[in-house]
């Protein structure tokens, strides 16, 4: 039931592609950004990035709005949502952090266990999408998913459930054509834990686009 979602996600994307006339190009427009979170504590790095006290990395090319309160998620999810940052939010230890082996995916996987350790590949997944949000919802509903909002997550979101009620994935809505998906490979991380993590992740990203 909780097997890897790649097939389901691909089906959603096919449905969306049939509904929309195109998708947004990858990447945010280049602009100078000044990190405001954790003022006085953020650490500048030699490569031009800025690391927040919690381990989250801001990139020099991420676009900031004129009021400098909104920052953008970039395609390098593993570089932005670092192992340190994700472990702090989930209270879990990840033995491996890697980009997805699906070439077309803008995704980072955070492994709790791996086959190389004699177990199985069990992980959390973050996936960044640049598709029309309204059409994405239509695609999910066409698959028989229930899409609701969780008011405890402090930003626009969808809680996606299968027909039997189990939690499939959580969407963080970043704009009309951009969203971040939180998913997992199995039931190792309980639903309540995943939702609690989503609340903390939403607190971090509430001012991001």
Steps between C-alpha positions, in 0.01 A plus 500: 500500500780736587728410210696766311267762352686552171233326291212687664679833472577435136130426436402828662750689287366337182148605591616851576690523173178423316319779681752781487653680203849493644704508815725753658866486414722363774682731731432843648618821333837618620504788746698615798357364825577587858426237763278637773419188701722453802650847461852518644529122519493386136838390364628612158686229310792521257278399207266794559225305673370588846431233761228574754559394863274197444703377201271626222703645211407812302651534154640824355286472187168454676261784423375725778205735477555869559396481865759219546258289702446234234769259385482224243558129513751389238540178304796382708276362775775287655725806517229723645322254734822360646539183706555715810186702434281196429625307801426799721144524373417129496696392810618209284847392389553462126768259385502632143379812320487489120328637194236275350614235251212616278678731257203732436414547867595806706516291813712420804472177700593473869570138588424357843631160389647361177540163331876547529456476877324168464155652535283672243490840334280699738495875469327836509465686172483866403393572142479847344241545224451782250148426376168678521369442851132498404562240228710296742201480734277393213746222421504380861120494516491305173714236671242471778702695757341711771661844525454703819675779691667465840467833687781405739752534215573876484492537121277393211499121484322186388471176691454228239337172599415183311149360482567280803596810702874446533727801461664506155690830498505860621521796263642839598359754254759761404311680222262438211762291319729371772469252787711276723387145572589314820466124470640178647586158367328291766310507826821514708428866572155506657236731360494711816878547482481599134231759572697640796804531274286677238396760759865576583594507132213739431625730775835516322358553153207730578680797338644304208373479144 
